[in-house]
């Protein structure tokens, strides 16, 4: 692992939470993974299954979110949406600062001790508690910075969610490290459905206004915290301050660089909203936020799921250049297969999508949605570059590029806003996304030589499907729109675009052999899971203290083993199916 000054020193303690090394890959094409030692499946297949579960979880959340959007758009005003969005900007920024990349460090580190996990957990909790107190007490000063009144109760409310998010950071890192995406998807769905959406819709209907969204965020944070802790069950008894700090230092060395990059990415993704909130007010921010969220959902579904699965997988093969490059190209191609048709549908059918989901009173959202749809593919794809840089430890070199991205957004959105208002802000943000995608692709090519040419060739083979999807979707929409029935237009045009996209993939299946092999592996894994034939992996034994350990230390280690009655294993059989 690398930090600001190069290689960090090795942890002298014996690793109680080892990550078993991947066996040598079997002969095959570059990038093909060999069988996994215990489960009998390759790392590529495990990553694909992890992506499938992460994708399933985010799709489920998106479906629930769309249902909530339909209801909330009719229960809340743009000003109330804008007020909640402004408060969530501050909370999101504070959450990044409090965690300092500890969760990512747990995923990246090769040897992990249970006491490292304990130190990381309590560090995240204590820092989150401190920042939550600052947020609650300093609300009269902080709220006006994002256009909220000084007496707004939103920040004190959301500080509660910040505290639970801090307690969730370490368990989340452990679940990602162990590739337990099935369990994560279950918890996330529960948090998004009954917690976030159920609470916010019920309270909005009861007249709570913007506070309904704040209470929904609190309920979701509590649900995630409880679920992640139940799945990982970390140790809660910390060591002394000196010993804990010694364990935190190597984690923070990597995590600080990750957090600097994340902060730059946060400002890049939210600078446009800050511009709108301060220059135009919370009402326009509510309109802009609705358009942004309609496009961020597909990006989060696809890119977020890919990042969850790819980061731990790439971290395991970060020293194997051909496998790393093949994983990047194959993942980017799979993302393009899903994202490009979705972008076409959203751009062509934006009027119908907005009227069906939000209602006719939100027509101002339509041109913003169309602009954001044009850059859905680069917005989703640059997340793969982010996974690559995190996995290879190049977090400090990537950090300044994230801050450069934030600079693009500020300059271009301010310029666009002065010239064309909300549409200009959206145009500036879209242009910044394209520039950042190209910058991150070039940087990824430096991290993994030979990547640029492979990625460009991969995108060229998607052009026929894109052209036919555009022609089919637009042509059917033009024919059906005169009927004046939005649902019919949506269904007919979406069906035509889907048939064109899938049909092109079938005709050109020889070009997409690698992508289709991943899909087939997922289907095969699903069939084996249905028949109950998935092998149960062998749990690696916990290393015991050596004979040279002092008697008191050996006694404490034996007591801990008896009290817990189990050894922590990497992965979980139920999540590897």
C-alpha positions as CSV (number, residue, x, y, z in Angstrom):
1,X,0.0,0.0,0.0
2,X,1.2,3.5,-0.8
3,X,0.8,6.7,1.0
4,X,2.0,10.2,0.7
5,X,5.6,9.3,1.1
6,X,5.7,6.0,-0.8
7,X,5.4,2.6,0.7
8,X,4.1,2.4,4.2
9,X,5.8,0.2,6.8
10,X,4.5,-3.2,7.4
11,X,2.2,-3.8,10.4
12,X,4.3,-5.9,12.8
13,X,1.3,-7.7,14.3
14,X,0.1,-11.1,13.1
15,X,-2.8,-10.7,10.7
16,X,-6.0,-12.1,12.3
17,X,-8.1,-11.3,9.2
18,X,-6.1,-12.5,6.3
19,X,-7.1,-12.2,2.6
20,X,-6.2,-15.4,0.9
21,X,-4.1,-14.8,-2.2
22,X,-5.6,-15.5,-5.6
23,X,-4.1,-18.6,-7.3
24,X,-2.3,-18.3,-10.5
25,X,-4.6,-17.9,-13.5
26,X,-5.2,-20.8,-15.7
27,X,-4.0,-20.7,-19.3
28,X,-6.3,-18.6,-21.4
29,X,-6.7,-15.2,-23.0
30,X,-5.2,-12.2,-21.3
31,X,-7.2,-11.0,-18.4
32,X,-8.9,-14.3,-17.8
33,X,-8.8,-15.3,-14.2
34,X,-8.0,-18.6,-12.8
35,X,-10.1,-20.6,-10.5
36,X,-10.6,-19.3,-7.0
37,X,-9.1,-21.5,-4.4
38,X,-12.1,-22.3,-2.3
39,X,-15.2,-21.6,-4.3
40,X,-14.0,-23.1,-7.6
41,X,-14.8,-19.9,-9.6
42,X,-12.6,-17.3,-11.1
43,X,-12.2,-13.8,-9.8
44,X,-13.8,-12.5,-13.0
45,X,-16.9,-14.6,-12.3
46,X,-17.0,-13.5,-8.6
47,X,-16.7,-9.9,-9.7
48,X,-19.4,-10.3,-12.2
49,X,-21.7,-11.9,-9.6
50,X,-20.8,-9.1,-7.3
51,X,-21.7,-6.5,-9.9
52,X,-25.0,-8.4,-10.5
53,X,-25.9,-8.2,-6.9
54,X,-24.8,-4.6,-6.5
55,X,-26.7,-3.8,-9.7
56,X,-29.8,-5.6,-8.4
57,X,-29.7,-3.6,-5.2
58,X,-29.3,-0.3,-6.9
59,X,-32.0,-1.1,-9.5
60,X,-34.3,-1.9,-6.6
61,X,-33.4,1.3,-4.9
62,X,-34.0,3.2,-8.1
63,X,-37.4,1.7,-8.7
64,X,-38.4,2.6,-5.2
65,X,-36.9,6.1,-5.7
66,X,-38.9,6.6,-8.9
67,X,-42.1,5.6,-7.0
68,X,-41.2,8.1,-4.2
69,X,-40.4,10.8,-6.8
70,X,-43.8,10.3,-8.4
71,X,-45.5,10.8,-5.0
72,X,-43.3,13.5,-3.6
73,X,-43.4,15.6,-6.7
74,X,-47.1,16.0,-6.0
75,X,-46.8,16.5,-2.3
76,X,-43.9,19.0,-2.1
77,X,-43.1,22.2,-3.8
78,X,-39.9,23.0,-5.7
79,X,-38.9,25.3,-2.9
80,X,-39.2,22.4,-0.3
81,X,-37.3,20.1,-2.6
82,X,-34.6,22.8,-3.0
83,X,-34.4,23.4,0.8
84,X,-33.8,19.7,1.5
85,X,-31.3,19.5,-1.4
86,X,-29.3,22.5,0.0
87,X,-29.1,21.0,3.5
88,X,-28.1,17.6,2.1
89,X,-25.2,19.3,0.2
90,X,-23.7,20.3,3.6
91,X,-24.3,16.9,5.2
92,X,-22.8,15.1,2.2
93,X,-19.7,17.2,2.3
94,X,-19.3,16.7,6.1
95,X,-19.7,13.0,5.8
96,X,-16.8,12.8,3.4
97,X,-14.6,14.8,5.7
98,X,-15.5,12.7,8.7
99,X,-14.7,9.3,7.2
100,X,-11.2,10.1,5.8
101,X,-11.3,7.2,3.5
102,X,-11.1,4.6,6.3
103,X,-13.6,2.2,4.6
104,X,-11.6,2.3,1.3
105,X,-8.4,1.6,3.3
106,X,-9.9,-1.5,4.8
107,X,-10.7,-2.8,1.3
108,X,-7.3,-1.9,-0.1
109,X,-5.1,-3.3,2.7
110,X,-3.8,-6.8,2.1
111,X,-3.5,-8.0,5.7
112,X,-6.1,-6.9,8.1
113,X,-6.1,-7.4,11.8
114,X,-9.4,-7.5,13.9
115,X,-7.9,-4.8,16.1
116,X,-7.3,-2.6,13.0
117,X,-11.1,-2.9,12.3
118,X,-11.9,-1.9,15.9
119,X,-9.6,1.1,15.7
120,X,-11.1,2.2,12.4
121,X,-14.7,1.8,13.7
122,X,-14.2,3.9,16.8
123,X,-12.3,6.5,14.9
124,X,-15.1,6.9,12.4
125,X,-17.7,7.1,15.2
126,X,-15.9,9.7,17.2
127,X,-15.1,11.9,14.3
128,X,-18.7,11.7,13.0
129,X,-20.0,12.6,16.5
130,X,-17.7,15.6,16.6
131,X,-18.8,16.9,13.2
132,X,-22.5,16.2,13.9
133,X,-22.2,18.4,17.0
134,X,-20.6,21.2,15.0
135,X,-23.3,20.9,12.3
136,X,-26.1,21.0,14.8
137,X,-24.7,23.9,16.9
138,X,-23.4,25.9,14.0
139,X,-26.6,25.6,11.9
140,X,-27.4,29.4,12.2
141,X,-24.1,30.2,10.6
142,X,-23.8,27.4,8.1
143,X,-27.4,27.4,6.7
144,X,-27.2,30.8,5.0
145,X,-24.2,29.6,3.0
146,X,-26.5,27.4,0.9
147,X,-29.5,29.7,0.8
148,X,-31.3,28.4,3.8
149,X,-32.7,30.7,6.6
150,X,-30.6,30.9,9.7
151,X,-33.4,29.3,11.8
152,X,-33.8,26.3,9.5
153,X,-34.1,23.0,11.4
154,X,-32.9,20.8,8.6
155,X,-29.2,20.8,9.5
156,X,-29.7,19.8,13.1
157,X,-32.0,17.0,12.0
158,X,-29.6,15.7,9.4
159,X,-26.7,15.8,11.9
160,X,-28.3,12.7,13.4
161,X,-28.0,10.9,10.1
162,X,-24.4,11.9,9.9
163,X,-23.7,10.2,13.2
164,X,-25.1,6.9,12.0
165,X,-23.3,7.2,8.7
166,X,-20.0,7.4,10.6
167,X,-20.9,4.1,12.4
168,X,-21.7,2.5,9.1
169,X,-18.4,3.3,7.4
170,X,-16.2,0.5,8.7
171,X,-18.8,-2.3,8.3
172,X,-19.4,-1.1,4.8
173,X,-15.7,-1.4,4.0
174,X,-15.6,-4.9,5.4
175,X,-18.6,-6.0,3.3
176,X,-17.0,-4.7,0.2
177,X,-13.7,-6.3,1.1
178,X,-15.3,-9.7,1.5
179,X,-17.4,-9.2,-1.8
180,X,-20.6,-9.7,0.2
181,X,-22.7,-7.7,-2.3
182,X,-25.8,-9.9,-1.9
183,X,-26.1,-8.9,1.8
184,X,-25.3,-5.3,1.0
185,X,-28.1,-5.2,-1.6
186,X,-30.6,-6.6,0.9
187,X,-29.7,-4.0,3.5
188,X,-29.7,-1.1,1.0
189,X,-33.1,-2.1,-0.3
190,X,-34.5,-2.1,3.2
191,X,-33.0,1.3,3.9
192,X,-34.3,2.7,0.6
193,X,-37.8,1.3,0.8
194,X,-39.4,1.2,4.3
195,X,-36.9,3.6,5.8
196,X,-36.1,6.4,3.4
197,X,-39.0,6.3,1.0
198,X,-41.7,5.1,3.4
199,X,-40.9,7.6,6.1
200,X,-40.5,10.6,3.7
201,X,-43.7,10.0,1.7
202,X,-45.8,9.4,4.8
203,X,-44.5,12.6,6.5
204,X,-44.8,14.6,3.3
205,X,-48.4,13.6,3.1
206,X,-48.9,14.6,6.7
207,X,-47.6,18.1,5.9
208,X,-44.0,18.1,7.2
209,X,-42.7,19.7,4.1
210,X,-38.9,19.6,3.6
211,X,-38.4,18.0,7.0
212,X,-40.1,14.9,5.7
213,X,-37.0,14.3,3.5
214,X,-34.7,14.9,6.4
215,X,-36.5,12.3,8.6
216,X,-36.4,9.9,5.7
217,X,-32.6,10.3,5.5
218,X,-32.3,9.6,9.2
219,X,-34.4,6.4,8.9
220,X,-32.2,5.2,6.0
221,X,-29.0,5.9,7.9
222,X,-30.3,4.0,11.0
223,X,-31.4,1.0,8.8
224,X,-28.0,0.8,7.0
225,X,-26.0,1.1,10.3
226,X,-28.0,-1.6,12.0
227,X,-27.9,-3.9,9.0
228,X,-24.2,-3.5,8.2
229,X,-23.2,-4.0,11.9
230,X,-25.4,-7.1,12.2
231,X,-23.7,-8.6,9.1
232,X,-20.0,-7.9,10.1
233,X,-20.2,-7.8,13.9
234,X,-16.9,-6.0,14.5
235,X,-15.2,-5.9,17.9
236,X,-16.3,-3.0,20.0
237,X,-13.6,-3.2,22.7
238,X,-10.8,-0.8,21.6
239,X,-7.2,-0.9,22.7
240,X,-5.5,2.0,24.3
241,X,-5.1,5.4,22.5
242,X,-1.5,4.8,21.6
243,X,-2.0,1.3,20.2
244,X,-5.2,2.4,18.3
245,X,-3.3,5.3,16.7
246,X,-0.5,3.0,15.6
247,X,-3.1,0.9,13.8
248,X,-4.8,3.9,12.3
249,X,-1.7,5.6,10.8
250,X,-1.3,3.2,7.9
251,X,-5.0,3.2,7.2
252,X,-5.1,7.0,7.2
253,X,-2.0,7.2,4.9
254,X,-4.0,5.7,2.1
255,X,-7.4,7.0,3.2
256,X,-6.2,10.7,3.3
257,X,-5.3,10.6,-0.4
258,X,-8.6,8.8,-1.2
259,X,-10.5,11.5,0.8
260,X,-8.8,14.3,-1.0
261,X,-9.9,12.8,-4.3
262,X,-13.4,12.2,-2.9
263,X,-13.7,15.8,-1.8
264,X,-12.6,17.0,-5.2
265,X,-15.2,14.7,-6.7
266,X,-17.9,16.0,-4.3
267,X,-17.2,19.6,-5.3
268,X,-17.2,18.6,-8.9
269,X,-20.6,16.9,-8.6
270,X,-22.2,19.6,-6.4
271,X,-20.6,22.9,-7.5
272,X,-23.4,23.4,-10.0
273,X,-26.0,23.0,-7.2
274,X,-24.1,25.4,-5.0
275,X,-24.1,27.9,-7.9
276,X,-27.8,27.5,-8.4
277,X,-28.6,27.7,-4.6
278,X,-26.5,30.9,-4.1
279,X,-27.3,32.7,-7.4
280,X,-30.9,31.6,-8.1
281,X,-32.4,30.4,-4.9
282,X,-33.9,27.2,-3.5
283,X,-36.9,27.2,-6.0
284,X,-34.7,26.9,-9.1
285,X,-32.5,24.5,-7.1
286,X,-35.5,22.2,-6.6
287,X,-36.1,22.2,-10.4
288,X,-32.4,21.6,-11.2
289,X,-32.3,18.9,-8.5
290,X,-35.2,17.0,-10.0
291,X,-33.6,17.0,-13.4
292,X,-30.2,16.0,-12.0
293,X,-31.7,13.2,-9.9
294,X,-33.5,11.7,-12.9
295,X,-30.2,11.2,-14.6
296,X,-28.1,10.5,-11.5
297,X,-30.2,7.4,-10.8
298,X,-29.2,5.5,-14.0
299,X,-25.6,6.6,-13.4
300,X,-25.6,5.5,-9.8
301,X,-27.3,2.2,-10.8
302,X,-24.7,1.3,-13.4
303,X,-21.6,3.1,-12.4
304,X,-22.1,2.7,-8.7
305,X,-22.7,-1.0,-8.9
306,X,-19.6,-1.4,-11.2
307,X,-17.5,0.6,-8.7
308,X,-18.6,-1.5,-5.7
309,X,-17.7,-4.7,-7.5
310,X,-14.6,-3.6,-9.4
311,X,-12.7,-1.8,-6.7
312,X,-12.1,-4.8,-4.4
313,X,-11.6,-7.1,-7.4
314,X,-9.0,-4.8,-9.1
315,X,-7.3,-4.3,-5.7
316,X,-6.6,-8.1,-5.7
317,X,-5.0,-8.1,-9.2
318,X,-3.4,-4.6,-9.1
319,X,0.0,-6.1,-9.8
320,X,-1.2,-8.1,-12.8
321,X,-1.3,-5.6,-15.7
322,X,-3.1,-7.8,-18.4
323,X,-5.8,-8.9,-16.0
324,X,-6.3,-5.3,-14.7
325,X,-6.5,-4.0,-18.3
326,X,-8.9,-6.7,-19.4
327,X,-11.1,-6.1,-16.4
328,X,-11.3,-2.3,-17.2
329,X,-12.1,-2.8,-20.9
330,X,-14.7,-5.5,-20.3
331,X,-16.4,-3.5,-17.5
332,X,-16.5,-0.4,-19.6
333,X,-18.0,-2.3,-22.5
334,X,-20.7,-3.8,-20.3
335,X,-21.5,-0.4,-18.9
336,X,-21.8,1.0,-22.4
337,X,-24.2,-1.8,-23.4
338,X,-26.6,-0.7,-20.7
339,X,-25.9,3.1,-20.5
340,X,-26.0,4.0,-24.2
341,X,-29.6,2.8,-24.8
342,X,-30.7,4.3,-21.5
343,X,-29.3,7.7,-22.5
344,X,-31.0,7.5,-25.9
345,X,-34.4,6.7,-24.3
346,X,-34.1,9.5,-21.7
347,X,-33.0,12.1,-24.3
348,X,-35.7,11.4,-26.9
349,X,-38.5,10.7,-24.4
350,X,-37.7,13.4,-21.8
351,X,-41.1,15.2,-22.2
352,X,-43.0,12.0,-21.6
353,X,-40.8,10.9,-18.7
354,X,-41.1,14.2,-16.9
355,X,-44.9,14.4,-17.3
356,X,-45.5,10.8,-16.2
357,X,-43.1,10.9,-13.2
358,X,-43.4,14.5,-12.0
359,X,-46.5,16.0,-13.6
360,X,-47.1,18.8,-16.1
361,X,-46.1,21.5,-13.5
362,X,-42.4,20.4,-13.9
363,X,-42.0,21.1,-17.6
364,X,-39.0,23.3,-16.9
365,X,-37.1,20.1,-16.1
366,X,-37.3,18.7,-19.7
367,X,-34.4,20.6,-21.4
368,X,-32.2,19.9,-18.4
369,X,-32.9,16.2,-18.5
370,X,-32.1,16.1,-22.3
371,X,-28.8,17.8,-21.7
372,X,-27.8,15.4,-18.9
373,X,-28.9,12.4,-20.9
374,X,-26.3,13.3,-23.6
375,X,-23.5,12.8,-21.1
376,X,-24.9,9.8,-19.2
377,X,-22.3,7.4,-20.7
378,X,-19.2,9.5,-19.8
379,X,-20.7,10.3,-16.4
380,X,-21.1,6.6,-15.7
381,X,-17.8,5.4,-17.3
382,X,-15.4,7.6,-15.5
383,X,-16.3,5.8,-12.3
384,X,-14.4,2.8,-13.7
385,X,-11.3,4.9,-14.0
386,X,-11.9,5.9,-10.4
387,X,-12.0,2.3,-9.3
388,X,-8.8,1.6,-11.2
389,X,-6.8,4.5,-9.6
390,X,-8.1,3.5,-6.1
391,X,-7.2,-0.2,-6.6
392,X,-3.7,0.6,-7.8
393,X,-3.0,3.0,-4.9
394,X,-2.7,6.1,-7.2
395,X,-5.1,8.1,-5.0
396,X,-2.8,11.1,-4.6
397,X,-2.1,11.4,-8.3
398,X,-5.8,11.1,-9.0
399,X,-6.8,13.6,-6.3
400,X,-5.6,16.8,-8.1
401,X,-7.5,15.7,-11.2
402,X,-10.7,15.6,-9.2
403,X,-10.1,19.1,-8.0
404,X,-9.4,20.1,-11.5
405,X,-12.8,18.6,-12.4
406,X,-14.3,20.8,-9.7
407,X,-12.7,23.8,-11.3
408,X,-14.2,23.0,-14.7
409,X,-17.6,22.7,-13.1
410,X,-17.4,26.0,-11.3
411,X,-16.1,28.0,-14.3
412,X,-18.4,26.4,-16.9
413,X,-21.6,26.5,-14.7
414,X,-21.1,30.1,-13.6
415,X,-20.5,31.1,-17.2
416,X,-23.5,29.2,-18.5
417,X,-25.7,30.4,-15.7
418,X,-24.9,34.0,-16.4
419,X,-25.6,33.5,-20.1
420,X,-28.6,31.2,-20.1
421,X,-29.8,30.6,-16.6
422,X,-30.6,27.0,-15.5
423,X,-30.1,25.6,-19.0
424,X,-26.7,27.2,-19.1
425,X,-25.8,25.7,-15.7
426,X,-26.8,22.3,-17.0
427,X,-24.8,22.8,-20.3
428,X,-21.7,23.8,-18.3
429,X,-22.0,20.8,-16.0
430,X,-22.4,18.5,-19.0
431,X,-19.3,19.8,-20.8
432,X,-17.3,19.5,-17.6
433,X,-18.3,15.8,-17.3
434,X,-17.1,15.1,-20.9
435,X,-13.7,16.8,-20.2
436,X,-13.3,14.9,-16.9
437,X,-14.1,11.6,-18.6
438,X,-11.3,12.2,-21.1
439,X,-8.8,13.3,-18.4
440,X,-9.5,10.2,-16.3
441,X,-9.3,7.9,-19.3
442,X,-5.9,9.3,-20.2
443,X,-4.8,9.0,-16.6
444,X,-6.0,5.4,-16.5
445,X,-3.9,4.7,-19.6
446,X,-0.8,5.9,-17.7
447,X,-1.6,3.7,-14.8
448,X,-2.2,0.7,-17.1
449,X,-0.2,0.9,-20.3
450,X,-2.0,-0.1,-23.5
451,X,-5.4,0.7,-22.0
452,X,-6.2,3.7,-24.2
453,X,-6.2,1.9,-27.6
454,X,-8.2,-1.0,-26.2
455,X,-10.8,1.3,-24.8
456,X,-11.2,3.3,-28.0
457,X,-11.5,0.1,-30.1
458,X,-14.1,-1.1,-27.6
459,X,-16.2,2.1,-28.0
460,X,-16.1,1.9,-31.8
461,X,-17.7,-1.5,-31.9
462,X,-20.7,0.0,-30.0
463,X,-21.4,2.6,-32.7
464,X,-23.8,0.4,-34.9
465,X,-26.0,-0.4,-31.9
466,X,-26.1,3.2,-30.8
467,X,-27.1,4.5,-34.3
468,X,-29.9,1.9,-34.7
469,X,-31.2,2.6,-31.2
470,X,-31.4,6.3,-31.9
471,X,-33.2,5.8,-35.2
472,X,-35.7,3.3,-33.8
473,X,-36.5,5.3,-30.7
474,X,-36.8,8.6,-32.4
475,X,-38.8,7.3,-35.4
476,X,-41.4,5.5,-33.3
477,X,-41.7,8.5,-30.9
478,X,-42.4,10.8,-33.8
479,X,-45.1,8.5,-35.2
480,X,-46.9,7.9,-31.8
481,X,-46.7,11.3,-30.2
482,X,-49.6,12.8,-32.2
483,X,-51.9,10.4,-30.2
484,X,-51.2,12.5,-27.1
485,X,-50.9,9.6,-24.7
486,X,-47.6,9.8,-22.9
487,X,-47.6,6.2,-21.6
488,X,-48.3,4.8,-25.0
489,X,-45.4,6.9,-26.5
490,X,-43.1,5.8,-23.7
491,X,-43.9,2.1,-24.1
492,X,-43.8,2.0,-27.9
493,X,-40.6,4.0,-28.3
494,X,-38.8,2.2,-25.5
495,X,-39.8,-1.2,-26.9
496,X,-38.5,-0.1,-30.4
497,X,-35.2,1.1,-28.9
498,X,-34.8,-2.0,-26.8
499,X,-35.4,-4.3,-29.8
500,X,-32.9,-2.4,-31.9
501,X,-30.2,-2.5,-29.3
502,X,-30.6,-6.2,-28.4
503,X,-31.0,-7.1,-32.1
504,X,-27.8,-5.4,-33.0
505,X,-26.0,-7.2,-30.1
506,X,-27.3,-10.6,-31.4
507,X,-26.2,-9.9,-35.0
508,X,-22.8,-8.7,-33.9
509,X,-22.4,-11.2,-31.1
510,X,-18.9,-12.3,-32.3
511,X,-17.7,-8.8,-31.5
512,X,-19.1,-9.0,-27.9
513,X,-17.9,-12.5,-27.1
514,X,-16.1,-11.4,-23.9
515,X,-19.2,-9.5,-22.6
516,X,-21.6,-12.3,-23.4
517,X,-19.3,-14.7,-21.6
518,X,-19.7,-12.7,-18.4
519,X,-23.5,-12.8,-18.9
520,X,-23.4,-16.5,-19.4
521,X,-21.3,-17.0,-16.3
522,X,-23.9,-15.1,-14.3
523,X,-26.7,-17.2,-15.7
524,X,-24.8,-20.4,-14.9
525,X,-24.1,-19.2,-11.4
526,X,-27.8,-18.5,-10.9
527,X,-28.8,-22.0,-12.1
528,X,-26.3,-23.6,-9.8
529,X,-27.5,-21.5,-6.9
530,X,-31.1,-22.5,-7.7
531,X,-30.1,-26.2,-7.6
532,X,-28.2,-25.7,-4.4
533,X,-24.9,-26.9,-5.9
534,X,-22.7,-24.1,-4.9
535,X,-19.7,-25.4,-3.0
536,X,-19.3,-24.2,0.5
537,X,-15.8,-22.6,0.7
538,X,-13.4,-23.6,3.4
539,X,-12.9,-20.9,6.1
540,X,-9.3,-20.0,6.5
541,X,-8.0,-20.8,10.0
542,X,-7.2,-17.9,12.4
543,X,-3.6,-17.7,13.2
544,X,-2.8,-18.3,16.8
545,X,-0.2,-16.4,18.8
546,X,3.2,-18.1,18.5
547,X,4.9,-19.8,21.4
548,X,7.0,-16.7,22.0
549,X,4.0,-14.7,23.0
550,X,3.8,-13.7,26.6
551,X,1.5,-16.0,28.7
552,X,-0.9,-13.1,29.4
553,X,-1.2,-12.3,25.7
554,X,-1.8,-16.0,24.9
555,X,-4.5,-16.2,27.6
556,X,-6.3,-13.1,26.3
557,X,-6.2,-14.5,22.7
558,X,-7.6,-17.8,23.9
559,X,-10.4,-16.1,25.8
560,X,-11.3,-14.0,22.8
561,X,-11.5,-17.1,20.6
562,X,-13.8,-18.9,23.1
563,X,-16.0,-15.8,23.6
564,X,-16.6,-15.3,19.9
565,X,-16.6,-18.9,19.0
566,X,-15.7,-18.3,15.4
567,X,-12.9,-17.1,13.1
568,X,-13.6,-14.3,10.8
569,X,-13.6,-15.5,7.2
570,X,-13.1,-13.7,4.0
571,X,-16.4,-13.7,2.1
572,X,-19.6,-15.6,2.9
573,X,-20.9,-18.6,1.1
574,X,-24.4,-17.1,0.6
575,X,-22.9,-14.0,-1.1
576,X,-20.7,-15.9,-3.6
577,X,-23.6,-17.5,-5.5
